[in-house]
């Protein structure tokens, strides 16, 4: 029989948790708003309570002896070896190193009677591993996941294993510098990918074309540019709107430059693109691929590929659980 695990995605807005079968995928799941006001200790209590509820429900039908553990993906600076989290965005009180892994493990054992291992991983890394095992990266031995949303995140898979770097910060493509002399400054750094094509910047990019913002876009946002969203730009572009099309072409080109830098540095040629903004699909992928070719040597073109992620906002849950199954071992692939 196959193993099963609990996969948890800790976010500043919600905590998502699921019972994941090694072969079946998600069996059932739960989501609750994150009690950020309670600080680290309060969040640990909430995580343990949710994990206990899912565990007790699972063992009604699943073999407890096949329970592989708890995997937790969290935003911020994660030291996977030490099990600590710090500098977590949207989690007040998490600036200093906090022993999240051990505190959750102790809470599960002492308050709920569940003796188990806990694996802590950065949320983008967990999502990358989820796509590697269950999603769009399953056919690739080496690839990079790039998530396009409020920010721009990433995770690197090499030889079917996560590459974290010595300090755990590998894969932060959002902070790759594209325009070091540009006017845009994000998080104190000038000209980063995230500063150029994060969600808010996408809307600003379209609005910067005023007074030529198209009548169709003005109609979609009810003539209030503060309400303009990437979804409006996607809809307008699919209708042939010139302003929206130019905006997406620019976004894709900036992304393509970043991917080209990754290819040149690490010889990674497969890219899985996810996140809410990636729903625009070929509006981003096509110009990104064109720019990726323009910005790399011909000797680097063989095998270049951009594919959509398949797991959506559940990639982190899948990946956190999959880390419990793998226990750090590479997973076979024919690619």
Backbone as numpy.savetxt, mean C-alpha at the origin, in Angstrom:
# Nx Ny Nz CAx CAy CAz Cx Cy Cz
-4.31 -30.62 5.78 -5.15 -29.42 5.78 -4.28 -28.17 5.78
-4.78 -27.08 5.22 -4.01 -25.84 5.11 -4.11 -25.02 6.38
-3.10 -24.19 6.59 -3.07 -23.30 7.74 -4.02 -22.12 7.56
-4.27 -21.42 8.66 -5.03 -20.18 8.60 -4.40 -19.20 9.57
-4.65 -17.91 9.36 -4.04 -16.87 10.18 -4.98 -15.68 10.26
-4.67 -14.78 11.17 -5.36 -13.50 11.27 -4.51 -12.44 10.59
-5.08 -11.74 9.63 -4.40 -10.62 8.99 -5.05 -9.33 9.42
-4.23 -8.36 9.85 -4.75 -7.09 10.36 -4.09 -5.95 9.60
-4.89 -4.97 9.22 -4.41 -3.75 8.58 -4.79 -2.59 9.50
-3.80 -2.02 10.19 -4.04 -0.91 11.10 -3.90 0.40 10.35
-4.98 1.17 10.30 -4.95 2.47 9.65 -5.37 3.57 10.60
-5.13 4.80 10.20 -5.53 5.92 11.04 -7.02 6.12 11.11
-7.75 5.59 10.14 -9.21 5.70 10.12 -9.87 4.42 10.58
-9.44 3.29 10.05 -10.08 2.01 10.37 -9.04 0.93 10.67
-9.48 -0.05 11.44 -8.76 -1.30 11.61 -9.52 -2.36 10.84
-8.83 -3.03 9.92 -9.44 -4.11 9.15 -8.77 -5.42 9.55
-9.57 -6.42 9.81 -9.05 -7.71 10.24 -9.80 -8.82 9.54
-9.10 -9.91 9.25 -9.75 -11.03 8.56 -9.10 -12.34 8.97
-9.90 -13.39 8.92 -9.39 -14.76 9.00 -9.07 -15.17 7.58
-7.81 -15.54 7.34 -7.34 -15.84 6.00 -6.85 -17.29 5.94
-7.41 -18.06 5.02 -6.95 -19.42 4.79 -5.80 -19.42 3.81
-4.81 -20.26 4.04 -3.63 -20.29 3.18 -4.00 -20.61 1.73
-5.03 -21.40 1.54 -5.48 -21.74 0.19 -6.74 -20.99 -0.21
-7.61 -20.73 0.76 -8.93 -20.16 0.45 -8.94 -18.65 0.35
-7.98 -17.98 0.96 -8.04 -16.53 1.04 -8.89 -16.09 2.21
-9.50 -14.92 2.12 -10.29 -14.38 3.23 -11.54 -15.22 3.44
-11.71 -15.68 4.67 -12.89 -16.48 5.04 -13.98 -15.60 5.63
-13.60 -14.67 6.49 -14.52 -13.64 6.96 -13.70 -12.50 7.53
-14.31 -11.34 7.66 -13.56 -10.14 8.04 -14.42 -9.19 8.86
-13.74 -8.20 9.45 -14.42 -7.19 10.26 -13.65 -5.88 10.13
-14.37 -4.79 10.24 -13.76 -3.46 10.20 -14.37 -2.60 11.29
-13.52 -1.86 12.00 -13.98 -0.94 13.04 -13.17 0.34 12.95
-13.78 1.48 13.29 -13.02 2.73 13.34 -11.89 2.64 14.36
-10.73 3.16 14.01 -9.58 3.13 14.92 -9.78 4.15 16.03
-9.61 3.69 17.26 -9.75 4.58 18.43 -8.42 5.28 18.66
-8.10 6.23 17.77 -6.80 6.90 17.85 -6.67 7.74 19.12
-7.78 8.19 19.67 -7.72 9.04 20.87 -7.20 8.28 22.08
-7.22 6.96 22.04 -6.80 6.16 23.19 -5.30 5.93 23.24
-4.56 6.40 22.23 -3.12 6.23 22.22 -2.72 4.80 21.94
-1.42 4.52 21.96 -0.94 3.17 21.64 -1.56 2.07 22.48
-1.65 2.28 23.80 -2.19 1.23 24.67 -3.65 0.94 24.34
-4.41 2.00 24.08 -5.81 1.81 23.74 -5.99 1.10 22.41
-5.15 1.43 21.44 -5.22 0.77 20.14 -4.86 -0.70 20.27
-3.87 -1.01 21.10 -3.51 -2.42 21.33 -4.68 -3.18 21.93
-5.37 -2.56 22.88 -6.56 -3.22 23.46 -7.60 -3.47 22.38
-7.80 -2.50 21.51 -8.78 -2.67 20.45 -8.35 -3.76 19.48
-7.08 -3.78 19.11 -6.57 -4.82 18.21 -6.77 -6.21 18.82
-6.44 -6.33 20.11 -6.56 -7.63 20.77 -8.02 -8.07 20.86
-8.91 -7.14 21.15 -10.33 -7.47 21.25 -10.86 -7.97 19.91
-10.50 -7.27 18.82 -10.97 -7.67 17.50 -10.35 -9.01 17.10
-9.07 -9.19 17.40 -8.41 -10.46 17.06 -9.03 -11.62 17.83
-9.34 -11.40 19.09 -9.96 -12.46 19.89 -11.32 -12.84 19.33
-12.12 -11.84 18.95 -13.45 -12.11 18.41 -13.35 -12.95 17.13
-12.40 -12.59 16.25 -12.24 -13.34 15.01 -11.70 -14.74 15.28
-10.77 -14.84 16.21 -10.19 -16.14 16.54 -11.25 -17.09 17.09
-12.06 -16.60 18.03 -13.08 -17.45 18.63 -14.10 -17.90 17.60
-14.44 -17.01 16.68 -15.37 -17.40 15.62 -14.72 -18.44 14.71
-13.43 -18.26 14.42 -12.75 -19.16 13.49 -12.64 -20.57 14.03
-12.31 -20.69 15.33 -12.07 -22.04 15.87 -13.35 -22.84 16.03
-14.49 -22.22 15.77 -15.73 -22.98 15.74 -15.74 -23.95 14.56
-15.02 -23.60 13.49 -15.03 -24.46 12.30 -13.63 -24.83 11.81
-12.59 -24.13 12.28 -11.23 -24.38 11.82 -10.42 -25.04 12.93
-9.41 -25.80 12.54 -8.56 -26.50 13.49 -7.60 -25.52 14.15
-7.69 -25.37 15.46 -6.83 -24.44 16.19 -5.36 -24.82 16.06
-5.07 -26.10 15.84 -3.68 -26.54 15.70 -3.06 -26.04 14.40
-3.90 -25.60 13.46 -3.40 -25.10 12.18 -3.33 -23.57 12.15
-3.54 -22.95 13.31 -3.47 -21.49 13.40 -2.01 -21.06 13.28
-1.70 -20.22 12.27 -0.32 -19.85 11.96 0.13 -18.58 12.67
-0.81 -17.83 13.26 -0.42 -16.64 13.98 -1.17 -15.40 13.53
-0.69 -14.26 14.01 -1.30 -12.96 13.72 -0.29 -12.12 12.95
-0.70 -11.61 11.80 0.12 -10.68 11.02 -0.51 -9.30 11.08
0.31 -8.28 11.29 -0.19 -6.92 11.47 0.58 -5.97 10.58
-0.11 -5.31 9.68 0.48 -4.25 8.87 0.13 -2.90 9.46
1.13 -2.03 9.61 0.92 -0.73 10.26 1.63 0.37 9.49
1.07 1.58 9.50 1.70 2.70 8.78 2.82 3.31 9.62
3.84 3.81 8.95 4.91 4.46 9.67 6.21 3.68 9.60
7.14 4.04 10.48 8.45 3.40 10.51 8.38 2.13 11.34
8.43 1.01 10.66 8.35 -0.30 11.31 9.73 -0.95 11.31
10.17 -1.36 12.49 11.35 -2.22 12.60 10.83 -3.63 12.78
10.79 -4.38 11.66 10.16 -5.70 11.70 10.91 -6.65 12.61
12.24 -6.52 12.68 13.02 -7.42 13.52 12.73 -7.18 15.00
12.63 -5.93 15.41 12.37 -5.59 16.80 10.89 -5.52 17.14
10.08 -5.43 16.10 8.64 -5.36 16.33 8.16 -4.03 16.84
8.81 -2.94 16.41 8.44 -1.62 16.90 7.84 -0.77 15.79
7.04 0.20 16.22 6.41 1.17 15.31 6.67 2.57 15.84
7.03 3.48 14.94 7.20 4.87 15.31 6.83 5.75 14.12
6.69 7.05 14.40 6.39 8.04 13.35 5.22 7.61 12.48
4.16 7.13 13.12 3.00 6.64 12.38 2.07 7.80 12.00
1.89 8.05 10.71 0.98 9.13 10.32 -0.45 8.82 10.72
-1.15 9.82 11.15 -2.57 9.71 11.52 -2.81 8.84 12.75
-1.76 8.56 13.51 -1.91 7.84 14.78 -1.27 8.69 15.88
-2.03 9.56 16.52 -1.47 10.43 17.55 -0.82 9.64 18.67
0.34 10.12 19.11 1.02 9.48 20.22 1.98 8.38 19.82
2.20 8.20 18.50 3.06 7.11 18.04 4.36 7.64 17.44
4.85 8.78 17.90 6.09 9.30 17.35 7.31 8.53 17.84
7.30 8.15 19.11 8.42 7.40 19.66 8.24 5.91 19.35
9.35 5.17 19.42 9.29 3.73 19.18 8.36 3.06 20.20
7.46 2.27 19.69 6.52 1.55 20.56 6.58 0.07 20.21
6.71 -0.77 21.21 6.86 -2.22 20.99 5.51 -2.85 20.67
4.99 -2.52 19.50 3.64 -2.94 19.14 3.51 -4.45 19.06
4.47 -5.11 18.45 4.38 -6.57 18.30 4.28 -7.26 19.66
5.20 -6.94 20.56 5.23 -7.63 21.86 4.05 -7.25 22.73
3.63 -5.99 22.65 2.49 -5.57 23.45 1.21 -6.26 23.00
1.04 -6.42 21.70 -0.15 -7.12 21.21 -0.09 -8.60 21.58
1.08 -9.20 21.45 1.22 -10.61 21.80 0.91 -10.84 23.27
1.43 -9.98 24.13 1.18 -10.12 25.57 -0.29 -9.90 25.90
-0.89 -8.92 25.24 -2.31 -8.63 25.49 -3.17 -9.82 25.08
-2.88 -10.42 23.93 -3.66 -11.57 23.49 -3.52 -12.73 24.47
-2.32 -12.93 24.99 -2.11 -14.05 25.90 -2.70 -13.79 27.28
-2.43 -12.61 27.84 -2.83 -12.34 29.22 -4.30 -12.00 29.38
-4.86 -11.26 28.41 -6.25 -10.83 28.55 -7.23 -11.76 27.85
-6.74 -12.51 26.84 -7.66 -13.32 26.04 -7.27 -14.79 25.98
-6.16 -15.14 26.57 -5.78 -16.55 26.62 -5.33 -17.14 25.29
-4.92 -16.28 24.36 -4.47 -16.76 23.05 -2.95 -16.63 22.99
-2.27 -17.75 23.02 -0.81 -17.75 22.95 -0.42 -17.95 21.49
0.17 -16.92 20.91 0.44 -16.97 19.47 1.62 -16.07 19.13
2.20 -16.30 17.98 3.21 -15.38 17.45 2.53 -14.21 16.76
3.21 -13.06 16.74 2.71 -11.88 16.04 3.83 -11.37 15.14
3.50 -11.12 13.89 4.46 -10.54 12.94 4.01 -9.12 12.63
4.92 -8.16 12.80 4.63 -6.76 12.50 5.36 -6.36 11.24
4.65 -5.67 10.33 5.25 -5.25 9.07 4.69 -3.89 8.67
5.48 -3.11 7.96 4.98 -1.87 7.37 3.80 -2.18 6.45
2.81 -1.30 6.44 1.58 -1.60 5.69 1.82 -1.72 4.19
2.70 -0.88 3.63 2.96 -0.99 2.19 3.70 -2.29 1.87
4.63 -2.69 2.75 5.32 -3.96 2.55 4.34 -5.13 2.64
3.43 -5.05 3.61 2.43 -6.11 3.74 1.58 -6.19 2.48
1.19 -5.04 1.94 0.39 -5.04 0.72 1.17 -5.64 -0.45
2.46 -5.32 -0.54 3.28 -5.88 -1.60 3.34 -7.40 -1.48
3.49 -7.90 -0.26 3.57 -9.34 -0.08 2.22 -9.99 -0.37
1.14 -9.30 -0.02 -0.19 -9.82 -0.36 -0.37 -9.96 -1.85
0.06 -8.95 -2.61 -0.05 -9.03 -4.07 0.86 -10.12 -4.63
2.00 -10.35 -3.95 2.92 -11.39 -4.41 2.31 -12.77 -4.28
1.62 -13.01 -3.19 1.11 -14.35 -2.91 -0.29 -14.56 -3.47
-1.15 -13.58 -3.34 -2.55 -13.75 -3.72 -3.00 -12.89 -4.90
-2.17 -11.93 -5.34 -2.69 -10.93 -6.27 -1.92 -10.74 -7.55
-1.78 -9.48 -7.96 -1.24 -9.13 -9.27 0.21 -9.46 -9.48
0.97 -9.67 -8.39 2.38 -10.00 -8.52 2.68 -11.48 -8.42
1.65 -12.30 -8.42 1.83 -13.73 -8.19 2.72 -14.40 -9.24
2.72 -13.88 -10.45 3.50 -14.50 -11.54 4.94 -14.02 -11.58
5.29 -13.04 -10.73 6.61 -12.43 -10.82 7.51 -12.87 -9.65
8.78 -13.09 -9.95 9.74 -13.37 -8.89 10.21 -12.07 -8.25
10.41 -11.05 -9.07 10.85 -9.74 -8.58 9.90 -8.68 -9.11
9.43 -7.80 -8.24 8.59 -6.70 -8.69 8.50 -5.63 -7.61
7.96 -4.50 -7.98 7.68 -3.44 -7.01 6.21 -3.11 -7.05
5.60 -3.06 -5.87 4.23 -2.55 -5.75 4.30 -1.06 -5.50
3.51 -0.30 -6.24 3.38 1.13 -6.02 1.91 1.42 -5.73
1.65 2.09 -4.61 0.27 2.43 -4.26 0.07 3.93 -4.45
-0.95 4.27 -5.21 -1.29 5.65 -5.50 -2.58 6.00 -4.77
-2.49 6.88 -3.81 -3.67 7.28 -3.04 -3.45 8.66 -2.48
-3.80 8.86 -1.21 -3.52 10.13 -0.55 -2.04 10.44 -0.67
-1.21 9.42 -0.49 0.22 9.51 -0.74 0.62 8.50 -1.79
1.93 8.31 -1.93 2.47 7.33 -2.87 3.40 6.42 -2.08
3.04 5.15 -1.99 3.83 4.19 -1.22 4.36 3.09 -2.11
5.17 2.23 -1.51 5.72 1.14 -2.30 6.30 0.04 -1.45
6.45 -1.11 -2.05 7.08 -2.25 -1.42 7.80 -3.07 -2.48
8.93 -3.65 -2.11 9.77 -4.36 -3.07 9.80 -5.85 -2.74
9.58 -6.66 -3.75 9.70 -8.12 -3.64 10.88 -8.57 -4.50
11.85 -9.20 -3.88 13.00 -9.76 -4.58 13.09 -11.25 -4.27
13.15 -12.05 -5.31 13.21 -13.50 -5.16 12.07 -14.00 -4.26
10.89 -13.39 -4.46 9.66 -13.78 -3.76 9.70 -13.47 -2.26
10.65 -12.64 -1.83 10.72 -12.22 -0.44 10.71 -10.71 -0.36
10.21 -10.19 0.75 10.23 -8.75 0.97 11.67 -8.26 1.09
11.95 -7.15 0.43 13.20 -6.45 0.66 12.90 -5.20 1.46
13.38 -5.16 2.70 13.07 -4.06 3.61 14.20 -3.04 3.71
15.42 -3.46 3.39 16.57 -2.62 3.64 17.01 -2.75 5.09
18.24 -2.33 5.41 18.76 -2.50 6.76 17.99 -1.75 7.83
17.32 -0.66 7.45 16.55 0.12 8.43 15.05 -0.02 8.24
14.65 -0.85 7.27 13.23 -1.08 7.06 12.52 -0.05 6.21
13.25 0.84 5.55 12.59 1.91 4.79 12.70 1.74 3.28
13.17 0.58 2.82 13.26 0.36 1.37 11.86 0.41 0.75
11.81 0.88 -0.49 10.54 0.89 -1.22 9.76 2.18 -1.13
10.28 3.19 -0.41 9.54 4.44 -0.25 9.66 5.29 -1.51
9.06 4.81 -2.58 9.18 5.49 -3.87 8.53 6.87 -3.85
7.57 7.07 -2.97 6.93 8.38 -2.87 7.89 9.48 -2.53
9.00 9.14 -1.88 10.00 10.15 -1.51 11.21 10.15 -2.44
11.06 9.49 -3.58 12.07 9.63 -4.63 11.93 11.03 -5.22
13.05 11.70 -5.41 13.04 13.08 -5.90 13.06 13.10 -7.42
12.08 13.79 -7.99 11.97 13.92 -9.44 12.39 15.32 -9.89
12.11 16.32 -9.07 12.35 17.72 -9.45 13.00 18.44 -8.27
14.33 18.30 -8.13 14.99 18.82 -6.93 15.06 20.33 -6.89
14.78 21.00 -8.01 14.77 22.46 -8.04 13.36 23.02 -8.17
12.37 22.15 -8.08 10.99 22.60 -8.24 10.46 23.36 -7.04
9.29 23.91 -7.21 8.68 24.71 -6.15 7.97 23.85 -5.10
7.58 22.64 -5.47 6.80 21.82 -4.56 7.67 21.23 -3.45
7.25 21.45 -2.20 7.93 20.89 -1.04 6.91 20.07 -0.26
7.24 18.81 -0.03 6.34 17.92 0.69 7.12 17.24 1.81
6.59 17.35 3.03 7.24 16.77 4.21 8.69 17.24 4.32
8.94 18.49 3.91 10.27 19.07 4.02 11.23 18.73 2.92
10.78 17.96 1.92 11.65 17.54 0.82 11.10 18.09 -0.49
11.98 18.61 -1.31 11.57 19.28 -2.54 11.48 18.30 -3.71
10.35 18.36 -4.42 10.24 17.68 -5.71 10.07 16.17 -5.66
9.42 15.64 -4.60 9.23 14.19 -4.52 8.04 13.74 -5.36
8.01 12.44 -5.66 6.87 11.89 -6.41 5.57 12.11 -5.65
5.57 11.82 -4.35 4.35 12.01 -3.57 3.93 13.47 -3.55
4.91 14.36 -3.47 4.58 15.78 -3.48 4.03 16.26 -4.80
4.30 15.50 -5.87 3.85 15.89 -7.20 2.56 15.22 -7.62
2.34 13.95 -7.19 1.14 13.24 -7.67 0.36 12.57 -6.53
0.56 13.02 -5.29 -0.37 12.60 -4.24 -1.76 13.11 -4.57
-2.76 12.58 -3.90 -4.16 12.86 -4.26 -4.46 14.35 -4.37
-4.04 15.14 -3.38 -4.35 16.56 -3.41 -3.64 17.26 -4.55
-2.44 16.81 -4.86 -1.67 17.45 -5.94 -2.30 17.19 -7.30
-2.97 16.06 -7.45 -3.62 15.75 -8.72 -4.69 16.79 -9.04
-5.49 17.11 -8.05 -6.53 18.12 -8.24 -5.90 19.48 -8.49
-4.85 19.80 -7.74 -4.17 21.08 -7.94 -3.60 21.18 -9.35
-3.11 20.06 -9.86 -2.54 20.04 -11.20 -3.60 20.41 -12.24
-4.78 19.87 -12.08 -5.87 20.19 -13.01 -6.29 21.64 -12.87
-6.43 22.08 -11.63 -6.90 23.45 -11.39 -5.88 24.50 -11.80
-4.62 24.12 -11.87 -3.58 25.07 -12.26 -3.73 25.50 -13.71
-4.57 24.78 -14.45 -4.79 25.11 -15.85 -5.86 26.18 -16.02
-6.43 26.65 -14.90 -7.38 27.76 -14.99 -6.68 28.97 -15.62
-7.36 29.83 -16.39 -8.82 29.84 -16.57 -9.32 28.86 -17.62
-8.47 27.88 -17.97 -8.86 26.94 -19.01 -9.46 25.65 -18.47
-9.80 25.62 -17.17 -10.48 24.45 -16.63 -11.76 24.24 -17.43
-11.95 23.05 -17.92 -12.98 22.80 -18.91 -14.39 22.93 -18.34
-15.36 23.26 -19.20 -16.76 23.32 -18.75 -17.23 21.99 -18.17
-16.76 20.86 -18.73 -17.21 19.57 -18.22 -16.73 19.33 -16.79
-15.48 19.68 -16.50 -14.97 19.53 -15.14 -15.70 20.47 -14.18
-15.98 21.67 -14.62 -16.72 22.61 -13.77 -18.12 22.08 -13.49
-18.71 21.43 -14.49 -20.03 20.84 -14.30 -19.98 19.70 -13.29
-18.96 18.83 -13.40 -18.86 17.68 -12.51 -18.65 18.09 -11.05
-17.93 19.18 -10.83 -17.69 19.63 -9.45 -18.67 20.71 -9.02
-19.74 20.87 -9.79 -20.78 21.86 -9.48 -20.20 23.26 -9.33
-19.23 23.55 -10.20 -18.59 24.86 -10.29 -17.89 25.26 -8.99
-17.56 24.28 -8.19 -16.81 24.51 -6.95 -15.54 23.67 -7.03
-14.42 24.30 -7.39 -13.19 23.54 -7.59 -12.68 22.88 -6.31
-13.15 23.34 -5.15 -12.77 22.68 -3.90 -13.37 21.27 -3.81
-14.38 21.02 -4.62 -15.03 19.71 -4.63 -14.52 18.81 -5.75
-13.64 19.33 -6.56 -13.10 18.54 -7.66 -12.28 17.38 -7.11
-12.45 16.20 -7.68 -11.77 15.01 -7.18 -11.13 14.25 -8.34
-10.20 13.34 -8.03 -9.64 12.50 -9.10 -10.70 11.70 -9.84
-11.79 11.34 -9.16 -12.87 10.61 -9.84 -13.50 11.47 -10.93
-13.67 12.75 -10.65 -14.20 13.66 -11.67 -13.25 13.72 -12.86
-11.96 13.79 -12.57 -10.97 13.84 -13.64 -10.98 12.55 -14.45
-11.16 11.43 -13.77 -11.23 10.15 -14.48 -12.45 10.11 -15.40
-13.59 10.51 -14.87 -14.81 10.49 -15.67 -14.68 11.41 -16.88
-14.18 12.62 -16.64 -14.06 13.58 -17.73 -13.08 13.09 -18.80
-11.97 12.49 -18.36 -10.98 12.00 -19.32 -11.56 10.90 -20.19
-12.36 10.03 -19.60 -12.97 8.95 -20.38 -14.00 9.48 -21.36
-14.46 10.70 -21.12 -15.38 11.35 -22.05 -14.62 12.18 -23.08
-13.28 12.17 -22.98 -12.47 12.89 -23.96 -12.11 14.30 -23.58
-12.33 14.70 -22.34 -12.02 16.07 -21.90 -10.51 16.31 -21.98
-10.13 17.39 -22.67 -8.71 17.64 -22.94 -7.93 17.97 -21.67
-8.50 18.78 -20.78 -7.81 19.16 -19.55 -7.56 17.92 -18.69
-8.58 17.10 -18.53 -8.44 15.89 -17.72 -7.42 14.94 -18.34
-7.45 14.80 -19.66 -6.50 13.92 -20.33 -5.06 14.40 -20.14
-4.86 15.72 -20.24 -3.51 16.27 -20.03 -3.05 16.04 -18.60
-3.97 16.14 -17.66 -3.62 15.93 -16.26 -3.16 14.49 -16.02
-3.93 13.53 -16.51 -3.56 12.13 -16.32 -2.26 11.78 -17.05
-2.05 12.38 -18.23 -0.81 12.12 -18.94 0.39 12.61 -18.14
0.23 13.76 -17.50 1.31 14.30 -16.67 1.55 13.41 -15.46
0.48 12.95 -14.83 0.61 12.07 -13.67 1.33 10.78 -14.05
0.89 10.17 -15.15 1.51 8.94 -15.60 2.97 9.13 -15.96
3.30 10.27 -16.55 4.69 10.53 -16.93 5.59 10.67 -15.71
5.10 11.36 -14.68 5.87 11.51 -13.45 6.09 10.14 -12.81
5.04 9.33 -12.78 5.18 7.99 -12.24 6.18 7.19 -13.06
6.11 7.30 -14.38 7.01 6.56 -15.25 8.47 6.90 -15.01
8.77 8.17 -14.73 10.14 8.56 -14.41 10.60 7.85 -13.14
9.72 7.80 -12.13 10.07 7.10 -10.90 10.33 5.63 -11.13
9.49 4.99 -11.93 9.68 3.57 -12.23 10.98 3.35 -12.99
11.31 4.28 -13.89 12.56 4.16 -14.65 13.76 4.22 -13.72
13.70 5.07 -12.71 14.80 5.15 -11.75 14.96 3.84 -10.99
13.83 3.22 -10.66 13.89 1.92 -9.97 14.51 0.87 -10.88
14.11 0.88 -12.14 14.66 -0.08 -13.09 16.16 0.11 -13.25
16.59 1.36 -13.38 18.01 1.64 -13.57 18.83 1.24 -12.34
18.28 1.45 -11.16 19.02 1.19 -9.93 19.01 -0.28 -9.54
17.85 -0.94 -9.68 17.69 -2.28 -9.12 17.38 -3.36 -10.16
17.27 -2.97 -11.42 16.93 -3.91 -12.49 15.59 -4.60 -12.24
14.69 -3.90 -11.55 13.32 -4.38 -11.41 12.55 -3.94 -12.65
11.86 -4.87 -13.29 11.18 -4.55 -14.55 9.68 -4.85 -14.51
9.21 -5.32 -13.38 7.78 -5.58 -13.23 7.24 -4.65 -12.14
6.12 -4.00 -12.43 5.52 -3.06 -11.50 4.03 -3.35 -11.36
3.59 -3.48 -10.13 2.17 -3.69 -9.82 1.67 -2.39 -9.21
0.64 -1.80 -9.79 0.18 -0.48 -9.37 -1.20 -0.62 -8.73
-1.32 -0.15 -7.50 -2.58 -0.22 -6.78 -2.91 1.10 -6.12
-3.90 1.08 -5.23 -4.37 2.29 -4.57 -5.55 2.90 -5.30
-6.26 3.77 -4.60 -7.50 4.34 -5.15 -7.30 5.10 -6.44
-6.19 5.83 -6.57 -5.94 6.61 -7.78 -5.70 5.70 -8.98
-5.16 4.53 -8.73 -4.87 3.59 -9.82 -6.11 3.09 -10.51
-7.28 3.35 -9.93 -8.53 2.97 -10.59 -8.68 3.65 -11.95
-7.91 4.70 -12.18 -7.95 5.37 -13.49 -7.36 4.49 -14.59
-6.68 3.42 -14.21 -6.23 2.41 -15.16 -5.32 2.94 -16.25
-5.69 2.68 -17.50 -4.84 3.02 -18.63 -4.60 4.51 -18.77
-5.44 5.33 -18.16 -5.19 6.77 -18.18 -3.85 7.09 -17.52
-3.45 6.25 -16.55 -2.15 6.38 -15.90 -1.14 5.41 -16.51
-1.56 4.17 -16.69 -0.62 3.12 -17.09 0.01 3.40 -18.44
-0.77 3.86 -19.41 -0.24 4.07 -20.75 0.85 5.13 -20.78
0.60 6.34 -20.26 1.70 7.32 -20.26 2.85 6.91 -19.36
2.57 6.18 -18.28 3.65 5.71 -17.41 4.57 4.75 -18.16
3.99 3.84 -18.92 4.80 2.89 -19.69 5.59 3.59 -20.79
4.96 4.56 -21.43 5.66 5.31 -22.47 6.86 6.04 -21.88
6.66 6.67 -20.72 7.75 7.40 -20.08 8.81 6.45 -19.55
8.39 5.30 -19.05 9.32 4.29 -18.57 10.27 3.87 -19.69
9.76 3.71 -20.91 10.61 3.38 -22.05 11.51 4.54 -22.42
10.95 5.76 -22.42 11.76 6.92 -22.81 12.90 7.17 -21.83
12.71 6.80 -20.57 13.66 7.16 -19.52 14.60 6.03 -19.14
14.61 4.95 -19.91 15.53 3.84 -19.68 16.29 3.51 -20.96
17.43 2.89 -20.79 18.22 2.47 -21.94 17.52 1.33 -22.68
17.74 1.23 -23.99 17.13 0.11 -24.73 17.47 -1.25 -24.14
18.66 -1.37 -23.56 19.06 -2.66 -22.96 18.22 -3.01 -21.74
17.47 -2.04 -21.21 16.64 -2.27 -20.04 15.18 -2.52 -20.39
14.83 -2.47 -21.67 13.42 -2.53 -22.06 12.82 -3.93 -22.02
13.64 -4.94 -22.18 13.10 -6.30 -22.23 12.45 -6.65 -20.88
11.21 -7.10 -20.96 10.51 -7.55 -19.77 9.81 -6.46 -18.97
9.90 -5.20 -19.40 9.20 -4.14 -18.68 7.69 -4.38 -18.72
7.05 -4.25 -17.57 5.62 -4.53 -17.52 4.98 -3.75 -16.36
3.84 -3.17 -16.60 3.03 -2.52 -15.57 1.68 -3.20 -15.55
1.29 -3.71 -14.40 0.00 -4.40 -14.27 -0.77 -3.84 -13.08
-2.08 -3.92 -13.11 -2.87 -3.43 -11.97 -2.82 -4.41 -10.80
-2.82 -3.87 -9.60 -2.98 -4.71 -8.41 -4.37 -5.33 -8.43
-4.53 -6.47 -7.77 -5.81 -7.18 -7.83 -6.56 -7.22 -6.50
-5.89 -6.90 -5.41 -6.51 -7.12 -4.10 -7.15 -5.87 -3.50
-7.00 -4.74 -4.15 -7.62 -3.52 -3.65 -7.16 -3.19 -2.24
-8.11 -2.70 -1.41 -7.73 -2.30 -0.06 -7.61 -3.48 0.91
-7.66 -4.70 0.36 -7.48 -5.89 1.20 -6.07 -6.48 1.06
-5.23 -5.83 0.26 -3.89 -6.36 0.03 -3.10 -6.46 1.33
-3.23 -5.47 2.20 -2.50 -5.49 3.46 -2.93 -6.63 4.37
-4.22 -6.92 4.38 -4.73 -8.04 5.19 -4.16 -9.35 4.66
-4.24 -9.53 3.35 -3.71 -10.75 2.74 -2.22 -10.91 3.05
-1.48 -9.80 2.87 -0.05 -9.87 3.05 0.36 -10.14 4.49
-0.33 -9.52 5.44 -0.01 -9.75 6.85 -0.21 -11.21 7.22
-1.32 -11.79 6.74 -1.56 -13.21 7.02 -0.56 -14.09 6.29
-0.23 -13.74 5.05 0.70 -14.55 4.26 2.08 -14.61 4.90
2.49 -13.54 5.57 3.76 -13.55 6.27 3.78 -14.60 7.37
2.63 -14.84 7.98 2.54 -15.90 8.99 2.73 -17.27 8.35
2.17 -17.47 7.17 2.30 -18.75 6.49 3.75 -18.99 6.06
4.38 -17.94 5.54 5.71 -18.09 4.95 6.81 -18.17 5.99
6.64 -17.46 7.11 7.68 -17.40 8.14 9.03 -17.03 7.56
8.99 -16.10 6.58 10.23 -15.60 6.00 10.81 -16.43 4.89
10.16 -17.55 4.52 10.70 -18.41 3.47 10.19 -17.97 2.10
11.00 -18.08 1.05 10.53 -17.73 -0.28 9.44 -18.67 -0.75
8.54 -18.13 -1.54 7.45 -18.93 -2.10 7.76 -19.21 -3.56
7.60 -20.45 -3.97 7.99 -20.86 -5.32 7.21 -20.11 -6.37
7.87 -19.88 -7.50 7.22 -19.23 -8.63 7.90 -19.72 -9.90
7.13 -19.80 -10.97 7.70 -20.21 -12.26 8.27 -19.05 -13.04
7.98 -17.82 -12.56 8.42 -16.65 -13.32 9.89 -16.34 -13.06
